């Protein structure tokens, strides 16, 4: 089996490094980052410019698609037009499996627990683009007879992107101690280690299984808990929050399929301290 990781960024490079066997990876520049070992075959690929049908990745029988727009690219261009161009190459590849790295932003902002069977669309453009991209993947893979997974990732954190660093300004900035909001909105995050484990597990699934899987941890602690944890990590007292009920509000993304379908045991089940 040869796996191609399209988009060897912070997550994609970690996936490529964790994969056994023959691995190739792509980024727009073709420049090798320190996270990509010399044993990984690296190629330049710009989904909006290059013809994927004649690209080296068609030699791979499994694709992990972890692309993200660069500073000079729009979300719609990369996630929709780029996806269409990439998916048009499926008939030219061995097509054992495609794993699309998506986002929980594809879910609506409802005050509820949401699983993969939720049919409601988000109202914001970012999430609607993600939802459209998911549809393109499912449709194209269905036509090509390619098993597929859409892994809806929660907010990613981990090495180099620790919570205290990601939310440092929000948690420890000069105006962070007194906050105008109540901070009771639920959080839906996942550590990069667990995200990588989910990708590897998805690749290993039998061909007859396809679908959407939410990749989030078990912890839907309110935002204020996460922020105060980051402040403690920085040696600061808890923030002063606006009064609120104790009930957590907002969407709580369920992760049942992460265990029942992919068999993933979370190494980092909680992020709120």
Secondary structure, 3 states (H helix, E strand, C coil): CEEEEECCCHHHHHHHHHCCCEEEEEECCCCCCCCCCCCCEEEECCCCCCCHHHCHHHHCCEEEECCCCCCCCCHHHHHHHHHHHHHCCHHHCCCCEEEEEEEHHHCCCCCCEECCCCCCCCCCHHHHHHHHHHHHHHHHHHHHCCCEEEEEECEEEECCECHHHHCHHHHHCCCCCECCCCCCEECCEEEHHHHHHHHHHHHCCCCCCCEEEEECCCCCCEHHHHHHHHHHHCCCCCCECCCCCCCCECCEECCHHHHHCCCCCCCCCCCCC
